[in-house]
Amino acid sequence: MKIKKAVMAYSGGLDTSVAVKWMKDTYSCEVIAYCADLGQEEDLKAVKKKAIRTGASKAYVLDLKEEFVKEYVFPMLRANAVYEGAYLMGTSIARPLIAKKQIEIAQKEKADAVAHGATGKGNDQVRFELTYYALKPDIKVIAPWRDWEFDSRESLIKYARKNKIPVPVTKKKPYSTDRNLLHISFEGGILEDPWLEPPEDMFVMSVSPEKAPSKATYIEIGYSCFH
């Protein structure tokens, strides 16, 4: 594809940090970074600076927390939407909103492409791309994980170090994190081995069962309707 300008869904994590540099080298295009604030409690000012420092020509940080809760989380909870009866859709429910705002930025910046860091094996690529095409059918989509030469997070770390790209993972801690105000999830590294339990530092929004209080806490949630 011939790309002049692309808007990258940017988190500042390993995959998207490498993707900015890789896209510039591969397509010789301008890359604009876009980060959605969904309540992940990260220093997004630092993420914005990092995007510029690693090659993005511009970086957007949009506060989407209120829209996320009102238009996505609450409808999901009211519908009791649980994947296959067990999996809470904390990550997936945010993707259409992220993609929607990404297309708005692409139109504003007159970009001819959008990009995401979803792997080529998961459902995230579908969530992003169906939203892109629904809102702008002629948009070009760059999905680095389907195209680049890297085959593991270890190879990404090696590339990042070679190009002096700071990343939040190491060879000892190669898993990635996805967090918003609803949930947190982890992927990769030691988690690919079902025989290994998660290490203690992965309990961010909760505590391990061993450290949980023995007494139950009851929480009641209600809804008020305004007309």
Beta strands, then each sheet from edge to edge (+ up, - down):
strand 1: 5-9
strand 2: 30-37
strand 3: 58-63
strand 4: 82-83
strand 5: 87-88
strand 6: 113-115
strand 7: 140-142
strand 8: 176-179
strand 9: 184-187
sheet 1: 3+ 2+ 1+ 6+ 7+
sheet 2: 4+ 5-
sheet 3: 8+ 9-
end
